[in-house]
């Protein structure tokens, strides 16, 4: 079981290890759990912390959100979660990486339904409990 947590404002988060082989980038990322997002998105602040070479992003994809239309860049990635039994859960995904831009700077990276659909989630903010369990564990 993968443990997430609720921030002071009630937002649900989970930490993972993210590898983007095509960019030679590896690091820990805090993702906002977002069932409203179709895809997992690495926003610029996390990319900067990971040392992402934004100039090497070459495969654009347009995203429409409440803030308007934004271009992110598609990269193959591996997202790894550690559970409470020292096991790893790993998923190969198409990650969407945002380049630094005034509209998206400061936004949380999003763990979208592309990954969440492979999991079962317990979402109990009143009890302070957010857990993810891969479908393989059921």
Helices and strands as residue ranges (DSSP letters): E 2-3, E 5-6, E 12-20, G 21-23, E 25-33, E 41-42, H 44-50, G 54-56, E 60-65, E 68-82, E 88-98, E 109-111, H 113-116, E 119-124, G 125-127, E 129-134, G 135-137
